[in-house]
């Protein structure tokens, strides 16, 4: 299933279709990034003085495919799903909270609503079969192939080509357990290193969560054929949708801000199939979940923010939009040395 950027594509119908799309990802537009670098070199500042803000503008240009990047329309996509493993007592909250939080998003009462309003971000929340939790992945694969591909399709279809930047987030009681299981299966180590408190479990509940993660990986780790199959076995519908959104954004040349541990774990399954699958993504922040820092190190992603957030729902990703907007404002609004009549410019001064 090769990707043709000149026409609308049918959605993948199988795991093999998804793998074929991963094999046909578009490359970065280095000419656009070079144009940004050329302008940065003549702005009224020492070369490189804005540090990673300059990198962010080049990143936007590289993946928007425009020498003059823009942020006219920034979109946040939050996917919600329920997990059968929640019944094992791995969360401080019952599975019913997923649906209740989706209602809160719709009513404008969540943190992400306030952040989207502050930073000019359009919020879309996509609940996925909340009345049909995935299977307990210590007993069976979380999803069969049809359910997995259907959820991935939902994520792909949610990505609109008119967005200049996409923030990805999630909601799902039990999904930090799924994230930890995926990270352990992908990168090895011990369950305790990858498994954190999530919604706030501690003591015996945290030990139970770690044991669940280890048991799940023992069951599925050797059976999975690749990262996508691991996601089918150990993930959830919202994680599959996140992977689909990351894939669709790359195909449509839309840069992506990844939120926390769950989003990162879902995206990591694509990188396990193709090493450069996340080249269009930035890690918006590193969360308080201990596994998230380890995961970003394995993915070679340097977070933009480190604020001990552990909320999910795209909150960290939307917060990082402020940095990206600041980077672009400096790039487009600053005067050049000649325009400002400033003399004595020398590179690196």
Secondary structure as UniProt FT lines:
FT   TURN            5..6
FT   HELIX           15..22
FT   TURN            23..24
FT   HELIX           30..40
FT   TURN            41..42
FT   TURN            47..51
FT   HELIX           52..64
FT   STRAND          74..80
FT   HELIX           84..88
FT   HELIX           96..107
FT   HELIX           111..119
FT   STRAND          121..127
FT   TURN            130..131
FT   TURN            137..139
FT   HELIX           145..157
FT   TURN            161..162
FT   STRAND          165..171
FT   TURN            173..174
FT   HELIX           175..187
FT   HELIX           191..194
FT   TURN            198..200
FT   HELIX           203..220
FT   TURN            221..223
FT   HELIX           227..234
FT   HELIX           237..251
FT   TURN            252..253
FT   STRAND          255..258
FT   HELIX           261..273
FT   TURN            275..280
FT   STRAND          281..283
FT   HELIX           290..299
FT   TURN            313..314
FT   HELIX           315..333
FT   HELIX           337..340
FT   TURN            347..348
//
